[in-house]
Amino acid sequence: MSDRKNIKVIIQSLVTDLASEDGMVRIKARRRLVAYKSRSVAPLIKALSSKSDYVRWEAAKTLGQIGSPASIQALLRALEDNMFDVRWLAAEGLIGIRQKAVVPMLKKLVKHSDSFWLLEGIHHVMHDMNKGELRDVLKPVLVALESSEPSLTVPLAARVALNTLTRKV
């Protein structure tokens, strides 16, 4: 078996271990998946769709620890998970990815501002990122997220912020 194929099998086995009832097995699997870095991202993204709360939680936590921009879209989807802890870990993962997550978040807000959980998660992320050069751009989006009618105010604020950021690039 080639090294590449062997690593793929190992990673899949570790992802399977994320479903273990034994917390230590899950922790060890997570640590090893983090060590494989980008090679673990695709199977972990798939694991975010698992029916198991353990697996989704562990996948979100592991993706956050890896911090790969390749996981941004999956973490954005996880902000709408039915389990609060998964949503929180997805937000923390996006915070860890930093600026590379801002444009995809704004695009998501423009199109999907009707999801309370999404708005709540992105608020958490942007509140934490509201520093430095992003402060002036993100502040109106945060104000819109905190408004009494965010589903109406957020898309416009996000579009303005998106236009400002894409003009700078």
N, C-alpha and C positions, 0 to 999 in steps of 0.2 A: 504494500500500500504506500502511495506517495505521501510525503510529509504534508502537503496541502490537504489531501483527502483525510489523512489521519487527524489533522487539526480540526477539520470540519466535523468529524465524528466526535471528537472530544468536546468541542463547543456545543454540539447538539445534546450530548450527554449531560453537560453542565446545565444547559437550559432546562432539561428534563428534571434535574435535581432541584430546580427552583420550586417545584411542586411538592417537595418533601414535607411531611408533617414535622420533621426534625429541623428545628431552627438552625442548628449548627451545620447541618448538611447544606441548607440554603445559603448561609453566610459564606461557607467555604466555596461553594459554586459561584456566588457573586464575586468574591475576591479573585477567583481564577478567571472569570469572564472579563473582569476589569483589566486584568493583566494581558489578555488577548486583544484589548483595545478595539480598533476598528473592525477586526475580523469577527467580533461578537455582535456588532451592531445590527446587522440584518436579522439574525435569529432572535435577537431581543426585541426588535420591532414587531416581529411576528408574535412573540410571546405577549406583547401588550394587548393582543386580541383574545387571550386565553379566557376561558370561563372561570378559571381559578383565581380567586382574589390574591392568594399567595403569589402566584406566578406574575400577575399584572403588577403587584406591588414591587416584587423583586426586580422585574424587568425595568420598571420606571426608575427605581433606585440605581440599578446598575447602569442604565443609559445616562443618568445624571452624573454618575461618577466617571464615566468614560468621557462625557462632554463633547461628543462628536456632532458637528453641524449636520451630519447625515441623519440624525435622529430628530431634527426640529419638527418636521411635519407629524411624525408619530407622537411626539410629546405634546404637540398642540391638540391632536385628537384625544390624547389621554386626559387633557384638561376637562373633558366632558364625561369621564368615566363615572359610573354610578357609585364608586367607592371614594370617599373623601381623601383617604390616605394616598391613593393612586394619583388623584388630581394634585394634591400637595407636592408629591415627589416629582410629578411632571413639571410643575411650576419651578421647583427648585432646580431641576435639570436645565430648564430654559434659562434660568438666571445664571447658571454655570457656563452656558454657552455664550452668554453676554451679547455683544452688539450684533453678532451674526443672526441672532434670533429676532431682532427688532422688526426688520422689514417683513418677514413671514408673519409675525404676530399682527402687524398693522393690516396686512392683506387679509388675514383671517377676520379681523374686526370689521373691515369694510363689507365683507360678504356674509358674515354670520354673527351679527350683533344681537340676535334674538335668543341666544343661549345664556341663561343666567350663570351656569357653571363656567362656561368659557369666559364670560366677562369677569367673573370673580377671579379665575386663575390668572388671566392676563393682567388684571389690576395688581395682583400680588407680584407678578414678575416686573411689571413696569414701575411699580412703587419702589422696588429694590434697585432698578436700573436708572432711576431718575436722578442721575448725577452727571457731573461734568458737562461735556458738549451735548449730551442727549437731553439734558434738563429742559432747555427751552423748547425742544421739539416734542417731548413727551408730556410736559405739564398740561397742555390743553386736552390731551387724550385722557389723562388721569382725572381731570375735572369732569370731562364728559362721562367717564366710567362711574364717577361718584354722583352724577346728577340723578334727579328723580325719574327721568325717562332715558336711561342709557341706550335703549334699543333705537331711539331716535337721534340722539346726539353723538353717539360714538362713531357711526360710519363716516360722518362728515369730518369730525376731528381726526380720525385715523387717516382718511384720504389726504387731508391737508398735511399731516405729519409725513405721510408716505411721499407726497410730492416734494416736500422740503428735503427729505433724506435722499431721494433719487436725483434731485438736482445737484446735490453736493458731490455725488459720486462721479 
